[in-house]
Amino acid sequence: VVDDQQYHLGLRAQRSQFHAALVRIMSQIKLDYPTAHTAWDEYLRSFKAEELLPELPVVNNDQLRFFLSANNVYATYYNIKSAEEMLPKYRIKAPFSGVVTQGNVSAGSVVAPGTPLAQFSRTDVYELKAAISSAQVDLLKAGQKIQLRHGGTDQEWTGTVNRIGQTIDPATQAVPVFIRLSGRGLRAGLFLEATLATNSFDDVVALPNAAINRNNQVHLIQDGTVRLQDIEPIHYADNKVWVKGLKNGQVVITESTIDPIVGTKAKAK
């Protein structure tokens, strides 16, 4: 709650001035527009400066409408209604149940427009912001279930992909993903690890990027000699590539190499 006493008193003064302006033109309305006098007289009698401004009586006479406009009745009325719209903004109500996780001011502090007052957090539902490689983003879709766990513990939760960002971080080439979840043990600020279930592949092996040349080949040590082997990249992630085309027991040179070493003698470390 922000103290609205000064603003509230100023608004009362505006209403009182509006009421006085109407009183001054009532005699003119009674003489020139007698059929409308009763409605405007009842409006004045129900008027209270402490309450929100009631709706103006309906005007069907063009001449009366021009008369009211010339006396700034409508302009003043809408200026006050606009000021009344500010009153609820002095009381800030969280749109959800939860707790105050951060308080930036104390009771009695002077605040200005734009001053952060506090931070609220829901306690029934949480949203986790994660990041996924741009090469993997097609594996996700809104509504998909995601398993999450707190590192170093056996606590696990099931979340749902709420939305997927449309931009890519130029530094990390990652796409933000927002996961909605709830459950016991969750707290604001908790770090979680997400496990994404993707397509499964048989007979694949993970190799460093440096082990694969531009022709999708790797160097093997076979019978004490360096040879080239064609492979098929299946999936890229971080600095690794999952590939097919290798057999169990084959020795791959994982350090960066150049083609002229093919045919040279070598042995595994």
Contacts in CASP RR format, 6 or more apart in sequence:
PFRMAT RR
TARGET T0000
AUTHOR 0000-0000-0000
METHOD contacts of the structure
MODEL  1
VVDDQQYHLGLRAQRSQFHAALVRIMSQIKLDYPTAHTAWDEYLRSFKAE
ELLPELPVVNNDQLRFFLSANNVYATYYNIKSAEEMLPKYRIKAPFSGVV
TQGNVSAGSVVAPGTPLAQFSRTDVYELKAAISSAQVDLLKAGQKIQLRH
GGTDQEWTGTVNRIGQTIDPATQAVPVFIRLSGRGLRAGLFLEATLATNS
FDDVVALPNAAINRNNQVHLIQDGTVRLQDIEPIHYADNKVWVKGLKNGQ
VVITESTIDPIVGTKAKAK
1 90 0 8 1.000
1 91 0 8 1.000
1 92 0 8 1.000
2 90 0 8 1.000
2 91 0 8 1.000
2 92 0 8 1.000
2 111 0 8 1.000
3 90 0 8 1.000
3 108 0 8 1.000
4 87 0 8 1.000
4 90 0 8 1.000
7 86 0 8 1.000
7 87 0 8 1.000
7 90 0 8 1.000
8 87 0 8 1.000
11 80 0 8 1.000
11 83 0 8 1.000
11 84 0 8 1.000
11 87 0 8 1.000
12 49 0 8 1.000
12 50 0 8 1.000
14 76 0 8 1.000
14 79 0 8 1.000
14 80 0 8 1.000
14 83 0 8 1.000
15 47 0 8 1.000
15 49 0 8 1.000
15 53 0 8 1.000
15 80 0 8 1.000
16 49 0 8 1.000
17 76 0 8 1.000
18 53 0 8 1.000
18 76 0 8 1.000
18 77 0 8 1.000
18 80 0 8 1.000
19 44 0 8 1.000
19 47 0 8 1.000
19 49 0 8 1.000
21 71 0 8 1.000
21 72 0 8 1.000
21 73 0 8 1.000
21 76 0 8 1.000
22 40 0 8 1.000
22 43 0 8 1.000
22 44 0 8 1.000
22 47 0 8 1.000
22 73 0 8 1.000
23 44 0 8 1.000
25 67 0 8 1.000
25 68 0 8 1.000
25 71 0 8 1.000
25 73 0 8 1.000
26 37 0 8 1.000
26 40 0 8 1.000
26 41 0 8 1.000
26 44 0 8 1.000
28 67 0 8 1.000
29 36 0 8 1.000
29 37 0 8 1.000
29 40 0 8 1.000
29 64 0 8 1.000
29 67 0 8 1.000
30 37 0 8 1.000
32 63 0 8 1.000
32 64 0 8 1.000
32 67 0 8 1.000
33 61 0 8 1.000
33 63 0 8 1.000
33 64 0 8 1.000
33 67 0 8 1.000
35 61 0 8 1.000
36 57 0 8 1.000
36 59 0 8 1.000
36 61 0 8 1.000
36 64 0 8 1.000
39 57 0 8 1.000
39 58 0 8 1.000
40 57 0 8 1.000
42 57 0 8 1.000
43 54 0 8 1.000
43 56 0 8 1.000
43 57 0 8 1.000
46 54 0 8 1.000
47 54 0 8 1.000
52 84 0 8 1.000
53 77 0 8 1.000
53 80 0 8 1.000
53 81 0 8 1.000
53 84 0 8 1.000
56 73 0 8 1.000
56 74 0 8 1.000
56 77 0 8 1.000
59 65 0 8 1.000
59 68 0 8 1.000
68 74 0 8 1.000
69 75 0 8 1.000
92 117 0 8 1.000
94 120 0 8 1.000
96 120 0 8 1.000
96 122 0 8 1.000
96 124 0 8 1.000
97 122 0 8 1.000
97 123 0 8 1.000
97 124 0 8 1.000
98 120 0 8 1.000
98 121 0 8 1.000
98 122 0 8 1.000
98 123 0 8 1.000
98 124 0 8 1.000
99 120 0 8 1.000
99 121 0 8 1.000
99 123 0 8 1.000
100 118 0 8 1.000
100 119 0 8 1.000
100 120 0 8 1.000
100 121 0 8 1.000
101 119 0 8 1.000
101 120 0 8 1.000
101 121 0 8 1.000
101 188 0 8 1.000
102 118 0 8 1.000
102 119 0 8 1.000
103 117 0 8 1.000
103 118 0 8 1.000
103 119 0 8 1.000
104 115 0 8 1.000
104 116 0 8 1.000
104 117 0 8 1.000
104 118 0 8 1.000
104 119 0 8 1.000
105 111 0 8 1.000
105 115 0 8 1.000
105 117 0 8 1.000
105 118 0 8 1.000
111 117 0 8 1.000
121 188 0 8 1.000
124 182 0 8 1.000
125 180 0 8 1.000
125 181 0 8 1.000
125 182 0 8 1.000
126 180 0 8 1.000
126 181 0 8 1.000
126 182 0 8 1.000
126 186 0 8 1.000
126 188 0 8 1.000
127 162 0 8 1.000
127 178 0 8 1.000
127 179 0 8 1.000
127 180 0 8 1.000
127 181 0 8 1.000
128 148 0 8 1.000
128 159 0 8 1.000
128 178 0 8 1.000
128 179 0 8 1.000
128 180 0 8 1.000
128 181 0 8 1.000
128 192 0 8 1.000
128 194 0 8 1.000
129 176 0 8 1.000
129 177 0 8 1.000
129 178 0 8 1.000
129 179 0 8 1.000
130 176 0 8 1.000
130 177 0 8 1.000
130 178 0 8 1.000
130 179 0 8 1.000
130 194 0 8 1.000
131 169 0 8 1.000
131 172 0 8 1.000
131 174 0 8 1.000
131 175 0 8 1.000
131 176 0 8 1.000
131 177 0 8 1.000
132 139 0 8 1.000
132 140 0 8 1.000
132 174 0 8 1.000
132 175 0 8 1.000
132 177 0 8 1.000
132 196 0 8 1.000
133 173 0 8 1.000
133 174 0 8 1.000
133 175 0 8 1.000
133 236 0 8 1.000
133 237 0 8 1.000
133 238 0 8 1.000
134 168 0 8 1.000
134 173 0 8 1.000
134 174 0 8 1.000
134 175 0 8 1.000
135 236 0 8 1.000
135 237 0 8 1.000
136 196 0 8 1.000
136 198 0 8 1.000
136 237 0 8 1.000
137 164 0 8 1.000
137 175 0 8 1.000
137 177 0 8 1.000
139 196 0 8 1.000
139 198 0 8 1.000
140 161 0 8 1.000
140 164 0 8 1.000
140 177 0 8 1.000
140 196 0 8 1.000
141 161 0 8 1.000
141 164 0 8 1.000
142 161 0 8 1.000
142 162 0 8 1.000
142 163 0 8 1.000
142 164 0 8 1.000
143 160 0 8 1.000
143 161 0 8 1.000
143 162 0 8 1.000
144 160 0 8 1.000
144 161 0 8 1.000
145 158 0 8 1.000
145 159 0 8 1.000
145 160 0 8 1.000
145 161 0 8 1.000
146 158 0 8 1.000
146 159 0 8 1.000
146 160 0 8 1.000
146 161 0 8 1.000
146 179 0 8 1.000
146 194 0 8 1.000
146 195 0 8 1.000
146 196 0 8 1.000
147 156 0 8 1.000
147 157 0 8 1.000
147 158 0 8 1.000
147 159 0 8 1.000
147 194 0 8 1.000
147 195 0 8 1.000
147 197 0 8 1.000
148 156 0 8 1.000
148 157 0 8 1.000
148 158 0 8 1.000
148 159 0 8 1.000
148 179 0 8 1.000
148 181 0 8 1.000
148 192 0 8 1.000
148 193 0 8 1.000
148 194 0 8 1.000
148 195 0 8 1.000
149 155 0 8 1.000
149 156 0 8 1.000
149 157 0 8 1.000
149 192 0 8 1.000
149 193 0 8 1.000
149 195 0 8 1.000
150 190 0 8 1.000
150 191 0 8 1.000
150 192 0 8 1.000
150 193 0 8 1.000
151 191 0 8 1.000
151 192 0 8 1.000
151 193 0 8 1.000
155 185 0 8 1.000
157 181 0 8 1.000
157 182 0 8 1.000
157 183 0 8 1.000
157 186 0 8 1.000
157 192 0 8 1.000
158 181 0 8 1.000
159 179 0 8 1.000
159 180 0 8 1.000
159 181 0 8 1.000
160 179 0 8 1.000
160 180 0 8 1.000
160 181 0 8 1.000
161 177 0 8 1.000
161 178 0 8 1.000
161 179 0 8 1.000
161 180 0 8 1.000
162 178 0 8 1.000
162 179 0 8 1.000
162 180 0 8 1.000
163 177 0 8 1.000
163 178 0 8 1.000
164 175 0 8 1.000
164 176 0 8 1.000
164 177 0 8 1.000
164 178 0 8 1.000
165 175 0 8 1.000
165 176 0 8 1.000
165 177 0 8 1.000
165 178 0 8 1.000
167 175 0 8 1.000
167 176 0 8 1.000
168 174 0 8 1.000
168 175 0 8 1.000
169 175 0 8 1.000
169 176 0 8 1.000
179 194 0 8 1.000
198 235 0 8 1.000
201 234 0 8 1.000
201 235 0 8 1.000
201 242 0 8 1.000
201 244 0 8 1.000
203 244 0 8 1.000
203 245 0 8 1.000
204 234 0 8 1.000
204 235 0 8 1.000
204 242 0 8 1.000
204 243 0 8 1.000
204 244 0 8 1.000
205 242 0 8 1.000
205 243 0 8 1.000
205 246 0 8 1.000
206 240 0 8 1.000
206 241 0 8 1.000
206 242 0 8 1.000
206 243 0 8 1.000
207 218 0 8 1.000
207 240 0 8 1.000
207 241 0 8 1.000
207 242 0 8 1.000
207 243 0 8 1.000
207 252 0 8 1.000
207 254 0 8 1.000
208 239 0 8 1.000
208 240 0 8 1.000
208 241 0 8 1.000
208 254 0 8 1.000
209 239 0 8 1.000
209 240 0 8 1.000
209 241 0 8 1.000
210 254 0 8 1.000
210 255 0 8 1.000
210 256 0 8 1.000
211 218 0 8 1.000
211 219 0 8 1.000
211 252 0 8 1.000
211 253 0 8 1.000
211 254 0 8 1.000
211 255 0 8 1.000
211 256 0 8 1.000
212 218 0 8 1.000
212 231 0 8 1.000
212 233 0 8 1.000
212 241 0 8 1.000
212 243 0 8 1.000
213 257 0 8 1.000
213 259 0 8 1.000
216 230 0 8 1.000
216 231 0 8 1.000
216 232 0 8 1.000
216 233 0 8 1.000
217 228 0 8 1.000
217 229 0 8 1.000
217 230 0 8 1.000
217 231 0 8 1.000
218 228 0 8 1.000
218 229 0 8 1.000
218 231 0 8 1.000
218 243 0 8 1.000
218 246 0 8 1.000
218 252 0 8 1.000
218 253 0 8 1.000
219 226 0 8 1.000
219 227 0 8 1.000
219 228 0 8 1.000
219 229 0 8 1.000
219 252 0 8 1.000
219 253 0 8 1.000
219 257 0 8 1.000
219 261 0 8 1.000
219 262 0 8 1.000
220 226 0 8 1.000
220 227 0 8 1.000
220 228 0 8 1.000
220 229 0 8 1.000
220 250 0 8 1.000
220 251 0 8 1.000
220 252 0 8 1.000
220 253 0 8 1.000
221 227 0 8 1.000
221 251 0 8 1.000
221 253 0 8 1.000
221 266 0 8 1.000
221 267 0 8 1.000
221 268 0 8 1.000
222 250 0 8 1.000
222 251 0 8 1.000
224 265 0 8 1.000
224 266 0 8 1.000
224 267 0 8 1.000
225 263 0 8 1.000
225 264 0 8 1.000
225 265 0 8 1.000
225 266 0 8 1.000
226 253 0 8 1.000
226 261 0 8 1.000
226 262 0 8 1.000
226 263 0 8 1.000
226 264 0 8 1.000
226 265 0 8 1.000
226 266 0 8 1.000
227 262 0 8 1.000
227 263 0 8 1.000
228 259 0 8 1.000
228 262 0 8 1.000
229 245 0 8 1.000
229 246 0 8 1.000
229 250 0 8 1.000
229 252 0 8 1.000
230 245 0 8 1.000
231 243 0 8 1.000
231 244 0 8 1.000
231 245 0 8 1.000
231 246 0 8 1.000
232 243 0 8 1.000
232 244 0 8 1.000
232 245 0 8 1.000
233 241 0 8 1.000
233 242 0 8 1.000
233 243 0 8 1.000
234 241 0 8 1.000
234 242 0 8 1.000
234 243 0 8 1.000
234 244 0 8 1.000
235 241 0 8 1.000
235 242 0 8 1.000
236 242 0 8 1.000
246 252 0 8 1.000
251 268 0 8 1.000
253 266 0 8 1.000
END
